[in-house]
Amino acid sequence: MSDSQDNMVDFDPMSPEFIQDPHSVLHKLRDEAPIARSDRWGGFWAVTKRSDVVALAKNHKQFLNSVTHIVPGGMAGKTRPLMHADQPEHTDFREAMLPVFNGPLGDRLAPEVRAHAEELVAGMVARGTADLERDYAGPLMAYTLTRFYGMEGVDPKDLDRWLHQYMEGGQKREQGTVSEAHVALMKVATDLVEDRKANPRDPETDLVTALLQARPHGRPLDEEKLLGAVRQPFVIVWLATSHSLGNMLTRLVEDVALQDTLRRNPELIPEALEEFLRLDMPQLGFARTSAGDFEYKGKLFKDKEPIALVFPAANRDPEVFENPDEFRIGRTPNPHLTFGAGLHACPGKTIARAVVLAALESVIKGTGNFTLTAEIEREHWPFRASRHIHVDIAAPELTEATPDNLVSVN
């Protein structure tokens, strides 16, 4: 067994080097110290190798979700299911929600999202210019949430604005902005719960009704936690999907050959989606906290020590992915961890895939080339994502399919 000091590295995800090129830093860390401890930010562990990330993610009894929400950084708050809950509470909520995520709702939702995406794309093409994050990725995913939840009285533009305020206010430590957005989002969640109490819907397609009707252990779910389970996906799902889509669009803007390949061969987009998901995952780490001292591969995780499971590093592990930085359409196998691992894997991954695919196909098929008009502004922690993607957009051209340029690098 080795002491924490033996594993110490100078790893700081807020350093200029990491901000400039996180994947190079993570490659070096995974090669030299795949289970490493840094004394930055109060001290934390970083786990970067795919097999280790999966092993720790599946050990839910030892590595807890509920204690700390962001590592490093020490951010914690109310423990809201699903993402920030542990057993047995996590299973109580997850089992109530899974039938909705795995049921017919996804088949109904994807065409609605595609139709709205095509409207947004047509508007951008008509203007000839756009911010692909603020005019497309964010608004489209806010619209998706209103349709998923059945928020008939909520304007998707308002929801998108509140979500941007909530996240950007938090990053800038503007408490007033965060509080204002939090109040608005909680009102949306509260109104949904109260409406479904009075007017229940089909629990196979309505998440709020499913939660209200759930009876784990013969009892209803705790109402405060239930409200949190309704409210949390507003932020988590919107962030994950809009940032993922934004990162995909960033890659397309920066890789004209890939743009051209997918426009000429749109049937390749579903296969390309898996590489987008693998390489462009926005969340840099998922937080865990050790419940007591625990030894793993000669490393001692001490009680209450925070741990970052660095899924993007696992997605580029050369022991699993040949030429891991290469964008390879049709890569087989492609066991990326973008939707997580273990009990906390994304329960809505089937719907998420369908929605993001609809968004990606709509913008690729409905436009000509994107031309960047300003430097891309990015977030750096805990998400690596594009805040703004300013482009000129050409109208689509009729093209003939070609098999060229099926590989790009980064």
N, C-alpha and C positions, 0 to 999 in steps of 0.2 A: 504494500500500500504506500502511495506517495503522498506527502503533505501538499497542501494547496500551493505553498510557495514553490514547489518543484515544477508546477505547471504554469507558473506566472508568465504572462506575455503582455506586451504593451499594445493592447487592442482597444481602440477607441472609435466607435462608429460615428462619432461627431467630429473626428479629425479631418483636416483638409484632404489628406490622402484618401480616406474612405469616401468622402463626399465626391471627390473627383472620379474615382474608379473603384467602386466597392467590390466588384467581382475579382479584380486582381488582388486586393487585400485578402479577400476570403479564400481565394485559391492558395495563397501563401500560408494562411492560417491553417487551412485544412491539411496541407501537405506537411507542415512542421509541427502542428499541435492541434489535432482534430478535436481533442477535449481539453480546452484551455481555460485558465482563469486569469482575468484581468483585474487590477486594482483600481481601474478607472470607475468613476460614478458609484463609489461606495463598494465596489467589488462585485463581480459576477462571473459566471461560467458561460462559455460559448461552445456549442457543439455543432460541428459543421459537416461531418461525414454522414452520408445517407444512412448507413446501417445503424449508426449510433443515434441519429435523430429519430429513426423509427423505433428503436428499442426503448428510448426514454419516453417518447410520445405514447407508447403503448403501456408503460408502467404507470398507470394513473393513480395507483395507491401511494406510490412513493413521490411522484412529481405532480404537485397540485396546481390547478388553474386559478383558484379563487383568491390567492394571497396577493399577488402582484400582477398588474395587467400589462406593463411594458418593462422589458429588461433589455439593456440597462435603462435606468431612468426612475425606477421605483414607483411609477404611477400606480395608484390603486384607488378604488372608489367602491360604489355599491356593487355587490356580487349579484349580477344579473344572469340568469340562465339564457342561453345555453353556454355561451363562450366562457364565462367566468364562474362556472359552477363545478363542483366535484360530486362524486358518488355519495349517497344514492340519489341526491336531488337531480343531478344531471340526467340520469336515466329516466326519472319520472317525467321530466319535461320533454326529453328527446323522443320517448316512445309516444307521447301525445302528438308530437309535431311530424314525425316521419311519414305517417299515412298521407298527410297533405303534400309534403314534398315529393313523395313517390307516386302520387295518384294522378288523376286526369287533369289537374290544374296546369301542369306544364304544357300539355298539348294544346290547351286553350290559350295560354299566355303567349307562347312564342309567336303565333301569327299576329296577335295584337301589337306586340313589341316590334315585329318586322314592319308592319304598316306604319307605325309611328316613326320608326327609324327612317323609312323611305320619305316621309313628309319632311323630317328634319334635314335629310340629305338634299332633297329638292330645293329647300329654302337656302341652304348653303351654296349650292351650285348657282342658283339664281342671283345671289349676291356676289358670287365670285370670290369671296373671302370669308374666313371663319376662324374662330378659336376652337379647335377640335375638342378640347376639354370642356370649355364653358358652353359651347353651342351644340355639342353632340353627346359626349360621353356622360357628363354629369346630368344634363336634363333627361336623357333617354333612360338612365337608370332610376332617376326619381320617378319618371312616368311608370316604369316597370313596377316600382314599389306600390304606387297608388293602385295599379291593376291587381297586383298580387294580393293586397290586403282588402281590396274592395273599398277604397277611400273615395266614395263618390263625391263627398263634399270638400275634398282637398285639391287645390290647384297644384299640379306637378311643379310649376314654376316656383310656387311658394315653398314647397318641400325641398326643392333643389337649393333655394336661397338659404333656408334654415340650416340645411346640412353643411353647406359651405361655411356659413357663419360659425356653426358649432366647431368644426374642425379647425378652421383658420384662426378663430378666436383662441382656441386652446393652444395652438402652436405659438401664437404671439403673446400668450398669457394676458389676453384681454378679457377679464372675468365678466365684465358687463355684457359683452357680445355673446360669450358662451352662455350666460344665464338667460339672456333673452331667447336664444335659439333653443336652449333646453326646455324652457317653459312652453314654447310653441310645440316642440316635438312631444312632450309629455301630454299636452292637451290633445294632440292627434291620437295618441295611444289610449288615453282615458276615454275619449269620445268613441273610439272603436269598441272598447270593452263594454261601455255602457249600452251602446247600440246593440251589440250582439247578445247582451243579457236580455234586452227587451225583444229583439228580433233575431233569434238564432238562425244561422244558415246551415248549409250542408257541411258537416264536420269533415267530410272527405276533401273538400275544396276550400274551406275557410279556416284559416289558422286560428283566429281568435275564438271561433266557436269550438274548435277541437280542443283548445286549451281549457275553455270554460266547462266543457263536458267531461274532461278527463277525470278519472277517479282512481289514481294509484293508491294501493293499500286501502281502498274503500273510502277515500276522503278526497274532496276537491283540492286542487293545487292552491298553495298560499297565494292570496290575491295580490299582495304587493309584489311577490316574485313573478306572478303571472303578468302583471302590468309591465314589469321589467323585461320579461321574455317577449312581449309584444313590441316594446320600444327599442330594445337593443338592436334588432336587425335593421331598423331604419338607418343607423349609422354603419354598422358592420357590413351589411350587404351592399349598401350604396358605396361605401369606401372600396370594398374588395372588387366589385364589378366595374365601377366607373374608373378606378385606378388601373385595373387590369386592361380594360379597353383603351384607356388613355396611353398606357405603355405600348400596347400593340400598334396604335396609331402613330406613336412616336417612332417606333421601329420602321413602319412603312414610310413615314416622311423622310427618315434618314437613309433608307435603303431603296433607291429608285428601281434597282433591278428586281427586288422582291415585289414591289408595287406592280411592275410590268408583268412579272410572271403570274401573279394572282389575278390580274385583270384579264390576261390572255387565257388563263386556265382556271376559271372560277370553281371548277369541280375539285380543285386542290385545296380550297379554303378549309373544309372540315379537317383534312389531315394537317394543314398548316396550323390550325388552331391549337393542337396539342403542343407544338413547338413554341408558339406564342405563350401559352400557359406556362410551360417549363422555364423558358428563359426570361420572361417579363413579369414574373410574380412580384407584386408591389410590396407586400409586407415582408420586412427583412428578418424579423424574428418573432417567435411565439414564446410567451413567458411561462415558466414553470418555477415552482419553489420546492425545495427538498423538504420532505416531511420526516425529519430525523436524519441522523448520519447514515450514509449509504455509500458502499464501495462499488465501483463499476470500472472494470478494466484497469484496476490498480489506482484509480483516482478516487479520492474521498470527497463526496459532496456532504458538507456539514449541514446540520439542522438549520432550516430557514434561509439557506443560501439561494440567491436567485440564479436562474439558468435561462439562457436564450437558446432555443432550438432554431438554428439558422437554416430554414427550409430552402431559401434560394441557393445557398452553398451546397446543400444536399442535391438540389436539382442539377448541379454542374459537377457532380462527383465523377472524376474520370474512371473510377473503378466500375461505374455503372453505365455511364454515357460516353461512348467513343467520341473524341473531339467535342468535348462538352460545350464549348462556346460557339459551335457551329449551328446555325439554323438549318436543320435538315428536314425538309418536307417528307413525310412518310417514315420518319424514324421509327424503327421497330427493333426491340420493344422500347417503350417510352414510359417507364414507371415513375413519372414525376410526382412530387408530393405537394403540388400547388393546392390541392383540396385537403391537405392534412393527412394525418395517420392516427390510428387508434380510435378510441371512443369520441374524441373531439374532432374527427374528420368532418368536413362540411356536410351537413345533412341535405343541403339543397343543391348538391353538385350537378345533378341531372338537369334541373331547371337552369342553373347558372350557365352550364355549357350551352344549352339551347338558346338562351337569351343573348349571350355574348356572340355566339355564332351568327344569329340573326342580325345583330348590330354590325358585325364585321363584314358579312356578305353584303349588307345593304350599302355600306359606305364604299366598299371596293367596286361593286357593280354599278353604283349610281354616280360615280365621279370619274373624271380623268385624273391626271397626275396632281399630287399635292406639291406645292412649292413653298418651302419655309420662308417666312417674311420677317421673322425676329428670332432671336435666340430662345430656345426652349427653357422655360423657368421650371425648376424641379423642387419637389420636396425631397428631403434626405433621410429623415428618421421620425417615426418608426416605419414610414413607408418611403420607398423610392418611387416617385411618381411625378408625372408632369402636371404642373399647375396651369400652364397655358401652352397651347400649341398653335401659334398664329401662322396661317397658311393662305395662299391663293389656291383656288380650286378650279380646275378646268372641267368642262362638261365631258361626259363619257364619250368615247369613240368606239365605233365598231371595230373589233379586232379579230384576228384569227388565232386559234390556239397553237402554241408552240411548246415543246418540251424543254426549252432552254432555261438556264438560270434557276434551277431548282434548289440551289444551296446558297446561303449567304452566311457571313461570319459576324459574330459579336454575341 
